[in-house]
Amino acid sequence: MMLLTEDDVKTQLMGLDPEFRRLAVQHNEYKRLLEEIEAKPYLNEAELAEEAHLKKVKLALKDQMQSIVARYAEQPV
């Protein structure tokens, strides 16, 4: 039995699992938004709150993706 690397599993899931693909697209969008905020030299209160919110949502998406990867990785190839 061959075990796949985490990157291999993620690549396969992007093609096979619409839920994983949706989560990955959302995660990348939140990452992009965070990068925009973090590129600013100064953040006002609203931007600080938005940054905190984006980080929480992005982490939740990553956790969901990790759960799917773990389930998929346990399956025999």
C-alpha positions as CSV (number, residue, x, y, z in Angstrom):
1,M,0.0,0.0,0.0
2,M,1.4,3.4,-1.0
3,L,0.9,6.5,1.1
4,L,0.4,9.8,-0.5
5,T,2.0,13.1,0.6
6,E,-0.3,15.8,1.9
7,D,0.4,17.8,-1.2
8,D,-0.5,14.8,-3.4
9,V,-3.8,14.4,-1.5
10,K,-4.6,18.2,-1.9
11,T,-3.9,18.0,-5.6
12,Q,-6.2,15.0,-6.0
13,L,-8.9,16.6,-3.9
14,M,-8.9,19.8,-6.0
15,G,-9.9,17.6,-9.0
16,L,-12.2,15.2,-7.2
17,D,-13.9,16.9,-4.3
18,P,-16.1,20.0,-5.1
19,E,-16.4,20.8,-1.4
20,F,-12.6,20.8,-0.9
21,R,-12.2,22.9,-4.1
22,R,-14.8,25.4,-2.8
23,L,-13.0,25.7,0.5
24,A,-9.6,26.1,-1.1
25,V,-10.9,28.9,-3.4
26,Q,-12.4,30.7,-0.4
27,H,-9.2,30.2,1.6
28,N,-7.2,31.8,-1.2
29,E,-9.5,34.7,-1.4
30,Y,-9.3,35.4,2.3
31,K,-5.5,35.1,2.0
32,R,-5.5,37.7,-0.7
33,L,-7.7,40.0,1.3
34,L,-5.4,39.6,4.3
35,E,-2.3,40.4,2.2
36,E,-4.0,43.6,1.0
37,I,-4.7,44.7,4.5
38,E,-1.3,43.7,5.9
39,A,0.4,45.7,3.1
40,K,-0.9,48.9,4.5
41,P,1.5,50.9,6.7
42,Y,-1.2,51.8,9.2
43,L,-4.5,50.1,10.0
44,N,-7.5,52.0,11.4
45,E,-9.9,50.3,13.9
46,A,-12.2,49.0,11.2
47,E,-9.3,47.5,9.3
48,L,-7.9,45.9,12.5
49,A,-11.3,44.3,13.1
50,E,-11.5,43.1,9.5
51,E,-8.0,41.7,9.7
52,A,-8.9,39.7,12.9
53,H,-12.2,38.5,11.3
54,L,-10.4,37.4,8.1
55,K,-7.8,35.5,10.1
56,K,-10.5,33.6,12.0
57,V,-12.5,32.7,8.9
58,K,-9.3,31.7,7.0
59,L,-8.2,29.4,9.9
60,A,-11.7,27.8,10.0
61,L,-11.5,27.1,6.3
62,K,-8.0,25.6,6.7
63,D,-9.3,23.4,9.5
64,Q,-12.1,22.1,7.3
65,M,-9.7,21.4,4.5
66,Q,-7.3,19.6,6.8
67,S,-10.2,17.4,8.0
68,I,-11.0,16.4,4.4
69,V,-7.3,15.8,3.7
70,A,-7.0,13.6,6.7
71,R,-10.1,11.5,5.8
72,Y,-8.9,11.1,2.2
73,A,-5.3,10.3,3.2
74,E,-6.5,7.4,5.3
75,Q,-8.1,5.7,2.4
76,P,-5.9,3.0,0.6
77,V,-4.7,3.9,-2.9
